[in-house]
């Protein structure tokens, strides 16, 4: 292998490098050759490195530069060609400059990536323990880092179009590509844990039977594992450590890493769309896999460190870290903002995805230090004719000062509603928080999203997510059990804000087991009967456990994978029925906030009303009574008209949702006329599948509601 910056003889001198064009960035094949273009504002020279099948490297100096873009066209180079860059310039970390031609760099615009990171000292731009980075490491990193792949993909979409499922009809299923099918017995072994596995009928049929409308995939952009994990013999399983924002993660491909991963990803999207299921990507534009000043030099650091990252103003050898991951991409800079928007448009236009969930989105919205609703990021997204039309979900926090921004993202953004999660967990934990905050969460969180013109679907409601306990573990473990992560159980959220029967961990006690199962149903019933957009975590409907690990980011094994053998069929039936009821009843998935208005011709009922256990409507004192653990939410559907499957107009059902979080049964008074002439108990969480063993018609008046229970009562009216 040639030394840093050297120019080899032979093939590379015989191959002509033409000027090419500065746009588009990346590697683009035109049928007879490939144009390469790389942005770097401070480079002094750039070498394009092409690799033969046996790994032999050929370097070609890009002589042309236009507006800080280095470019050249190489005839005869086509799809499948592996490539990278070496960028020459000053190495002065204290000034924010980390150019080092000894390091092979991945093209930020690479459409496919081959290979992975192998832990070796050459990955780092500095020598040994030189924490200040002043001594430049001249070891060649090429044998230990991934390479870009030239891709040409005339994919047969066959008329595939965006599904554009209305937000109010959306039920999201958060799932990991590998974890979904890695242990699925009905998926062929060679397809398990891949894009093809996710699109296999065995898994797609599960999604369809469950009734979800969208999958939200944990990161599928090409990512690598952090050095500290590799040193412990672990890997980054979740994927929040992105290296390539245009490339589908190659390890999830059953088709190899020479470009086949692109075709396989598109095929997955096409198959899911054919099944009526949208594809939303969890994207990590807030930081990259290169970490802090001690991290590896894999791409951005060596291309233009000061151009891509937010550097500490007091010490440009360090990074401003709003993410807790070592660095923060500087979206204030035009080239970085362009990278982000080019990537988003690519995944919409070329890969046909339906939306994005932005990890630590507050970090993207920081203009100087504060989170800014008028930041360039928001402006560009809002004005973009492609990106503004898909589903946009913010994780509305980061780890920096003032980073918790739930309710503060502008239209057309929706948000992971962390307040919803916390409130629902508090209520079912038995904490004395009252019902005032719960009422807001059940009805779309108008206190958070109404003032700027957003609607209830701005609230992405969830109780669990990939990060934290599973639903089963939430009611089973009082303390996290993360020892397998190798961090002495210091990682992960320390406080489980839930009630777990006072018994820690697995048990054979049938009473405890039954109570835990009911608590799982209570959380899921609350979620699926709330106004807003529900998000289920994959496996929660099956009773999946992580044995108490609430931060399984590095557990690429049975701890994290969906368990298809030990399945709770009753729980799956319970969730399926609730989603079916939700999809069939517009009043359970309101497009607009409830107003509390009287329904014309109803005799005095309102579209939304709240009832105390004594049958009277909640008083001001009730709203502020932190000891109140029982509430009835009345939803009148007579103001909502829709059509059945035959196109005939139908008046929607009305419901009373009776929620009781107390540890003992409670006597409640069900309201009579004009609210109802009777009720049908449709769902009760006291039963394993939620369905009463026989039709239960209940007259208005006194009735006993079991402890820790949710009832869904359909309102009956005389003709």
ZADO-46958 format. One line per field, with one value per residue (C-alpha): x, y negated, z negated. Coordinates in steps of 0.1 Angstrom, whole numbers, plus 5000, padded with zeros to 4 digits. Each point is the difference from the previous one (the first is absolute). Layout:
BEGIN
c1	[X,...]
c2	[Y,...]
c3	[Z,...]
//
This chain:
BEGIN
c1	[5000,5013,5009,4979,4996,5022,4991,5001,5011,4984,4962,4992,5022,4986,4964,4991,4981,4978,4989,4964,4974,4996,4963,4985,5022,5010,5008,4976,5004,4989,5003,5036,5017,4995,5001,5013,4994,5010,4994,5029,5005,5035,5017,5032,4997,4977,5009,4973,5009,4986,5003,5003,4982,5031,5003,5027,4997,5005,5001,4990,5005,4968,5015,4967,4983,4969,4984,5018,4990,5028,4989,5011,4985,5017,4991,4995,4991,4965,4976,5016,5032,5013,5014,5010,5020,5032,4999,5031,5002,5013,4999,4994,4973,5002,4988,4974,5019,5005,5010,5021,5005,5010,4964,4977,4967,4965,4981,4971,4979,5008,4968,5013,5028,5021,5019,5000,5023,5026,5015,5036,5021,5002,4963,5010,5016,5023,5028,4995,4988,5005,4967,5006,5005,5031,5019,4987,4997,5013,4988,4979,4964,4989,5000,4978,4972,4970,4999,4974,4985,4990,4963,4977,4965,4972,4974,4966,4977,4970,4978,5008,4987,5000,4972,4994,4981,4983,5016,4967,4999,5036,5012,5038,5020,5036,5022,5036,5008,5021,4981,4967,5009,5034,4982,4969,4995,4978,5026,5027,5032,5020,4974,4997,5011,5000,4979,4988,4990,4980,4981,4994,4963,5005,5008,4978,4970,5007,4999,4968,4982,5010,4986,5030,5003,5037,5033,5026,5033,5029,5030,5007,5026,5034,5014,5030,5007,5018,5035,4991,4974,5025,5025,4974,4991,4966,4984,4976,4967,4976,5020,5000,5036,4997,5029,4982,4967,4992,5009,4977,5018,5018,4998,4962,5003,4997,5012,5036,5016,5010,4969,4974,4990,4984,4979,4990,4990,4978,4984,4991,4984,4981,4987,4989,4982,4982,4988,4988,5028,5020,5038,5013,5037,5016,5029,5030,5011,5010,5034,5022,5020,5033,4994,5019,5037,5011,4978,5010,5005,4977,4985,4989,5029,5025,4980,4993,4998,4993,4975,4979,5000,4992,5033,5005,5006,5024,5020,4995,5017,4968,4964,4968,4980,4962,4994,5020,5018,5031,4992,4972,4996,5000,4967,5006,5025,4986,5019,4989,4964,5002,5013,4971,4974,5016,4999,4963,4989,5020,4982,4966,5005,5023,4992,4963,4999,4970,5015,5027,5003,5029,5022,5008,4984,5006,5037,4992,4980,5028,5010,5026,4994,4962,4975,4986,4966,5012,5032,5012,4991,4963,4999,5015,4979,4968,5007,5013,4974,5010,5009,4972,4974,5010,4995,5024,5004,5023,5016,4996,5030,5038,5024,5011,4986,4964,4998,4967,4976,4969,4971,5024,5006,4982,4975,5000,5021,4986,5018,5008,4979,5022,4974,4975,5023,5008,4964,4987,5027,4994,4963,5004,5028,4975,5017,4976,5001,4963,4982,5005,5032,4986,4970,5022,5020,4970,4985,5030,5020,4983,5021,5031,4989,4969,5015,5020,4972,5011,4975,4998,5021,5030,5002,5017,4988,5022,5005,5031,5026,5032,5018,4988,4981,4977,4964,5003,5031,4985,4976,5025,5032,5005,5037,5018,5022,5026,5031,5004,5007,5034,4995,4994,4962,5006,4985,4963,4972,5004,4964,4971,4970,4976,4983,5012,4979,5028,5017,5033,5006,4984,4977,4978,4974,4968,4985,5031,5001,4964,5004,5030,4981,4971,5024,5014,4965,4992,5030,4991,4963,5008,5024,4976,4969,5018,4996,5032,5022,5009,5034,5005,5034,5006,4995,4979,4969,5017,5011,5037,5025,5036,5005,5001,5026,4987,5028,5006,5018,5029,4982,4999,4985,4969,4998,4990,4985,4963,4991,4977,4999,4988,4971,4971,4972,4973,5019,5004,4963,4994,5021,4986,4964,5008,5016,4970,4976,5022,5001,4962,4991,5010,4990,5030,5024,4988,5015,4992,5001,4968,4982,4976,4972,4964,4989,4970,4968,5017,4981,5030,5030,5033,5027,5022,4991,5017,4983,5009,4993,4968,4986,5003,5022,5034,5002,5029,5008,5000,5025,5025,4994,5033,4984,4974,5008,4967,4986,4975,5007,4968,5005,4969,5003,4967,5017,5023,4986,5019,4992,5001,5017,4970,5001,4970,5000,5004,4998,5030,4996,5003,5021,5007,5035,5001,5035,5008,5036,4993,5011,4964,4967,4980,4963,4991,4967,4997,4981,4965,4980,5007,5035,4989,4971,5024,5035,5017,5033,5022,5034,5011,5037,4990,4997,5031,4988,4980,4967,4974,4990,4965,4982,4998,4972,5001,4972,5008,5006,5022,5026,5033,5031,5029,5033,5025,4978,4989,4964,4990,4962,4980,4971,4966,4970,4964,4987]
c2	[5000,4966,4975,4970,4976,5020,5003,5035,5009,5022,5003,4967,4980,5018,4993,4965,4978,4974,4968,5012,4978,4988,5011,5022,5009,5037,5026,5000,5024,4987,5032,4998,4985,4987,4964,4995,4968,4992,4968,4988,4963,5002,5029,4993,5032,5030,5035,5023,5035,5029,5036,5032,5031,5012,4968,4984,4962,4976,4963,4972,4963,4979,4969,4981,4980,4979,4981,5022,5032,5023,5020,5022,5025,5034,5018,5037,5000,5013,5017,5021,4980,4996,4966,4975,4967,4987,4963,4979,4969,4987,5022,4975,5013,4969,4980,5025,5016,5037,5007,5032,5018,5032,5005,5014,4981,5011,4978,4983,5004,5037,5019,5033,5011,5031,5012,4990,4984,5023,4988,4988,4972,4986,4989,4971,4969,4994,5021,5023,4982,4965,4987,4965,5017,4979,5030,5011,5038,5011,5036,5009,5007,5014,5037,4993,4977,5004,4987,4984,5019,4985,5009,4999,5013,4998,5015,5012,4982,5011,4970,4999,4968,4984,5014,4966,5016,4972,4993,5007,5035,5007,5027,5002,5031,4992,5030,5009,5015,5028,5006,5005,5033,5011,5027,5004,5037,4994,4978,5019,5000,4981,4972,4996,4966,4984,4975,5031,5016,4970,5001,5038,5010,5016,4966,4978,5021,4994,4963,5002,5022,4977,4970,4976,4975,4992,5014,4976,5016,4995,4985,5015,4975,5016,5000,5014,5011,4977,5010,5004,5026,5018,5002,5017,5025,4983,4982,4971,5018,4971,4981,4965,4995,4990,4998,4999,4980,5014,5036,5027,5019,5029,5025,5001,5012,5036,4989,4990,4967,4993,4979,5028,4984,4971,5022,5021,4969,4988,5034,4999,4966,5011,5032,4981,4974,5028,5012,4965,4992,4968,4999,4974,4997,4991,4977,4987,4967,4985,5018,5025,5031,4981,4991,4973,4990,5035,5017,5015,4981,5018,4973,4965,4993,5005,4984,4967,5002,4963,5000,5029,4998,4975,4993,4986,4963,5000,5030,5010,5033,5010,5004,4984,5031,4995,5037,5019,5018,4979,4976,4980,4994,4962,4996,4963,5004,5001,5030,5021,4988,5010,5035,5005,4988,5019,5032,4995,4993,5031,5023,4986,4998,5029,5024,4991,4997,4982,4980,4995,5000,4977,5012,4972,4975,4971,5002,4993,4969,4982,4968,4988,5018,4998,5022,4976,5004,4977,5020,5006,5037,4993,4974,5023,5030,4979,4986,5032,5013,5036,5003,4978,5024,5032,5009,4981,5011,4983,5015,4966,5000,5003,5000,4963,4971,4993,5030,5014,4985,5021,4979,4974,5013,4980,5013,5024,5019,5027,5010,5030,4989,5007,4984,5026,5028,4986,4993,5034,5017,4979,5007,5037,5001,4988,4967,4974,4976,4996,5000,4965,5006,5034,4984,4979,5030,5021,4974,4990,4977,4967,4982,5008,4999,4978,4965,5001,5015,5036,5028,5031,5021,4977,5022,5034,5018,5028,5018,5020,4997,5017,4980,5013,5029,5021,4998,5034,4989,4967,5018,5027,4983,4972,4997,5003,5030,4987,5019,5017,4965,5000,4966,5013,4994,4962,4995,4996,4982,5006,4995,5023,4978,5029,5024,5036,5018,4996,5031,4996,5021,5032,5019,5031,4983,5001,4970,4978,5013,4992,4965,4993,5012,4977,4970,5007,5000,4968,4982,5012,4993,4964,4996,5013,4981,4967,4973,4994,5025,5031,5016,5036,5015,5032,5030,4983,5016,5034,4996,4996,4996,4988,5016,4965,4984,4965,4989,5030,4978,5024,5033,5015,5033,5016,4973,4975,5021,5007,5033,5020,5031,4988,4979,4987,5008,4984,4968,4999,5006,4971,4975,5011,4995,4965,4989,5014,4980,4969,5002,5005,4971,4965,4987,5020,4983,4965,4977,4969,4992,5006,4967,5011,4987,5011,5025,4985,5021,5020,4987,4984,5024,4987,5014,5004,5003,5012,5019,5006,5033,4985,4995,4962,4981,4992,4968,4975,5017,5034,4988,4990,5030,5019,5030,5006,5032,5006,4981,5006,4984,4997,4997,4991,5012,4986,4969,5022,5014,5024,5027,5037,5024,4997,4962,4995,4972,5012,4981,5010,5019,4982,5014,4997,5009,5008,5000,5010,5002,5007,5032,5009,5003,4968,4994,4975,4985,5004,4969,5006,4980,4978,5014,5036,5024,5029,5012,5030,5010,5004,5003,5006,5004,5025,5026,5015,4991,4970,5015,5008,5037,4991,4970,4976,4974,4976,4977,4965,4997,5016,5026,5013,4995,5024,4988,4987,5002,4984,5004,4990,4996,4995,4977,5014,4978,5009,4994]
c3	[5000,5009,4973,4992,5029,5024,5037,5014,5035,5027,5002,4983,5024,5030,4990,5009,4975,5018,4984,4993,4983,4964,4999,4989,4971,4996,5026,5030,5029,5034,5021,5010,4969,4965,4988,4965,4980,4964,4980,4978,4993,4986,5019,5018,5022,5003,5012,5014,4989,5021,4988,5020,4990,4982,4980,5021,4998,5029,4992,5023,4992,5006,5017,5004,4973,5003,4971,4975,5018,5013,5030,5029,5024,5004,5033,4997,4964,4993,4976,4973,4999,4964,4992,4973,4996,4985,4992,4996,4979,4967,4969,4971,4977,4978,5030,5008,5030,5001,5036,5002,5034,4982,4992,5026,4999,5009,5024,4980,5032,5006,5010,4988,4976,5000,4969,4964,4974,4985,4968,5006,4989,5036,4997,4978,5015,4970,4986,4970,4969,5014,4985,5014,5035,5007,5013,5034,5006,5034,5000,5030,4990,5033,4990,4970,5012,5024,5036,5021,5030,5033,5005,5030,4993,5026,4976,5013,4976,5021,4991,4963,4985,4965,4980,4982,4972,4980,4967,4982,5015,4992,4975,4999,4992,4989,5011,5006,5034,4987,4967,5018,5017,4987,4980,5022,5007,5031,5017,5020,4981,5026,4999,4962,4987,5034,5021,5019,4967,4990,5033,4997,4999,4966,4985,5023,4991,4963,5006,5021,4975,4972,5019,4998,5029,4999,4989,4985,5006,4976,5019,5033,5012,5001,4965,4981,4965,4975,4991,4963,5010,5023,4972,4978,5027,5006,5029,5005,5006,5001,5027,4986,5012,5036,5025,5033,5004,5035,4997,4986,4973,5018,4971,5003,5036,5012,5034,4991,4996,5036,5007,4995,4967,5019,5022,4970,4980,5028,5004,4963,5003,5031,4982,4969,5021,5018,4966,4991,4976,5001,4993,4976,4993,4967,5011,4981,5015,4967,4996,5019,4991,4997,4963,4981,5003,4990,5026,5034,5033,5024,5022,4990,4976,5027,5028,4982,4962,4994,5028,4989,4962,4973,4983,4965,5004,4971,5012,5037,4993,4982,5012,4988,4989,4998,5007,4974,5028,5002,5028,5017,5037,5008,5019,5000,5028,5036,5011,4969,5004,5037,4990,4977,5025,5029,4979,4990,5036,5012,4976,5010,5038,5006,4971,4997,4962,4985,4972,4974,4962,4991,4971,4975,5023,4977,5008,5037,4990,4980,5018,4975,4967,4995,5018,5026,5017,5027,5008,5035,4996,4994,5028,5026,4990,5000,5035,5016,5025,4994,4963,4987,5015,4981,4963,4978,4964,4975,4969,4984,4977,4998,4971,5002,4979,5008,5022,4988,5025,4999,5015,5015,5035,5028,5025,5019,4974,4978,4968,4979,4970,4970,4977,5012,4991,4965,4991,5010,4982,4969,5000,5002,4975,4974,4995,4987,5030,5005,5033,5013,5020,5010,5016,5022,5011,5008,5022,5022,4977,5010,4973,5021,5036,5004,4997,5032,5021,4998,4996,4977,5023,4992,4969,5007,4969,4985,4968,5009,5028,5010,4973,4966,4986,5022,4989,4983,4982,4990,4976,4990,4990,4974,5009,5033,5007,5025,4988,5034,5015,4982,4983,4964,5004,5001,5034,5008,4982,4963,4989,5010,4996,4998,4976,5001,4974,4974,5013,5020,5031,5013,4977,5000,4977,5021,4983,5007,5036,5005,4986,5022,5031,4991,4996,5034,5014,4981,5016,5035,4996,4989,5029,5027,4986,4999,5026,5019,5018,4981,5003,4990,4993,5020,4978,4973,5015,4996,4964,5009,4972,4998,4966,4984,5024,5006,5023,5023,5027,5001,4997,5035,4988,4985,4974,5027,5028,5002,4984,5023,4978,4967,5012,4979,5024,4977,4999,5038,5004,4975,5019,5033,4988,4986,5033,5019,4978,5003,5038,5002,4977,5011,4965,4986,5025,5002,5027,4980,4963,4980,4992,4973,5022,4997,5027,5018,4994,4973,4970,4984,5006,5011,5023,4970,4963,4968,4973,4963,4983,4986,5035,5000,5023,4986,4980,4997,4967,5017,5026,4974,4977,5002,4982,5027,5018,5019,5029,5028,5034,5021,5038,5020,5036,5012,5014,5021,5033,5022,5025,4998,5024,5023,5001,4978,4975,4964,4967,4978,4967,4967,4971,4964,4990,4963,4986,4965,4987,4964,4982,4989,5019,5002,5002,5028,5012,5038,5014,5014,5025,5019,4999,5005,4996,4993,5008,5016,4984,5031,4984,4964,4990,4973,5027,5018,5035,4988,5012,4974,5000,5010,5012,4971,5002,4970,4990,4988,4963,4974,5011,4986,5020,4992,4986,5025,5030,5033,5013,5035,5000,5032,4994,5007,5009,5005,5036]
//
